[in-house]
Amino acid sequence: MNVNIQTVHFDADEKLVEFVTKKLQKLPTFHDAIIKVEVFLKLDNVVHKIKDKVVEIGVFVPKHEFFVKSSSKSFEESFDEALDSMINQIKKRKEKLAEL
């Protein structure tokens, strides 16, 4: 599984990158054919002084692509929400394929 973490409008500290990488290790337990995972960490440019932290996750498997986006006041919270949504998408897709 190839993991690519990109930051937009800022440089992520080592702790955040380790947090994301550690959490992504769970994904192969839900789908064994994951080719690539792309994570985008962004600061949303809002007019307010507090910027939202946006996390986008793309998971690529043969013949299918999953994508989720989440935003909140911290990257960790956004990432956890996005990862939960991603896991749900993967589970639903596998259930549909099992029914065929």
Wavefront OBJ file of the C-alpha trace (Angstrom):
o trace
v 0.000 0.000 0.000
v 1.540 3.262 -1.171
v 0.744 6.227 1.118
v 1.103 9.834 -0.025
v 0.502 12.675 2.447
v 0.352 16.216 1.061
v -0.106 19.488 2.875
v -1.589 22.611 1.326
v -0.814 26.142 2.617
v 1.308 24.896 5.558
v 4.009 22.421 6.629
v 2.830 19.550 8.829
v 4.833 18.725 11.928
v 6.248 15.229 12.432
v 3.645 14.397 15.098
v 0.728 14.999 12.703
v 2.333 12.925 9.929
v 2.966 10.051 12.369
v -0.648 10.265 13.613
v -2.009 10.011 10.056
v 0.387 7.227 9.048
v -0.397 5.173 12.167
v -4.176 5.455 11.655
v -3.884 4.495 7.958
v -2.326 1.160 8.944
v -5.870 -0.022 9.841
v -7.154 0.254 6.255
v -5.774 -3.067 4.903
v -7.901 -4.921 7.474
v -11.006 -3.675 5.627
v -9.802 -4.180 2.036
v -6.850 -6.359 1.059
v -6.311 -4.917 -2.441
v -5.552 -1.268 -1.615
v -3.072 0.079 -4.141
v -2.640 3.671 -3.039
v -3.840 6.092 -0.365
v -3.658 9.857 -0.819
v -4.195 12.225 2.085
v -4.520 15.988 1.654
v -4.270 18.206 4.715
v -5.494 21.732 3.982
v -6.125 24.983 5.763
v -9.451 26.271 4.542
v -9.209 29.970 3.754
v -12.236 31.356 5.488
v -12.879 34.994 6.265
v -12.873 34.307 10.022
v -9.663 34.318 12.015
v -9.952 30.626 12.890
v -9.246 28.515 9.826
v -10.904 25.145 9.414
v -8.652 22.129 9.052
v -9.744 20.093 6.025
v -8.753 16.474 5.432
v -9.364 14.664 2.145
v -8.618 10.956 1.775
v -8.553 9.045 -1.496
v -8.201 5.257 -1.485
v -7.523 3.451 -4.746
v -8.342 -0.227 -5.255
v -8.587 -2.120 -8.548
v -11.589 -0.864 -10.552
v -12.759 1.521 -7.811
v -11.827 4.725 -6.027
v -13.072 5.940 -2.649
v -13.022 9.594 -1.582
v -13.989 11.411 1.615
v -13.625 14.960 2.894
v -14.025 16.292 6.424
v -13.363 19.581 8.182
v -13.228 20.720 11.803
v -11.100 22.864 14.104
v -8.261 20.292 14.364
v -6.569 18.007 11.863
v -6.810 15.021 14.198
v -10.573 15.397 14.562
v -11.033 15.946 10.813
v -8.865 12.935 10.013
v -10.715 10.652 12.439
v -14.081 11.661 10.934
v -12.795 11.164 7.394
v -11.227 7.800 8.226
v -14.468 6.550 9.817
v -16.384 7.582 6.683
v -13.786 5.887 4.485
v -14.030 2.636 6.435
v -17.829 2.723 6.121
v -17.582 3.275 2.347
v -15.151 0.380 1.963
v -17.348 -1.938 4.065
v -20.478 -1.051 2.055
v -18.657 -1.629 -1.245
v -17.392 -5.028 -0.090
v -20.902 -6.001 1.052
v -22.333 -5.058 -2.353
v -19.652 -7.066 -4.137
v -20.317 -10.052 -1.872
v -23.999 -9.961 -2.820
v -23.239 -10.218 -6.558
l 1 2 3 4 5 6 7 8 9 10 11 12 13 14 15 16 17 18 19 20 21 22 23 24 25 26 27 28 29 30 31 32 33 34 35 36 37 38 39 40 41 42 43 44 45 46 47 48 49 50 51 52 53 54 55 56 57 58 59 60 61 62 63 64 65 66 67 68 69 70 71 72 73 74 75 76 77 78 79 80 81 82 83 84 85 86 87 88 89 90 91 92 93 94 95 96 97 98 99 100
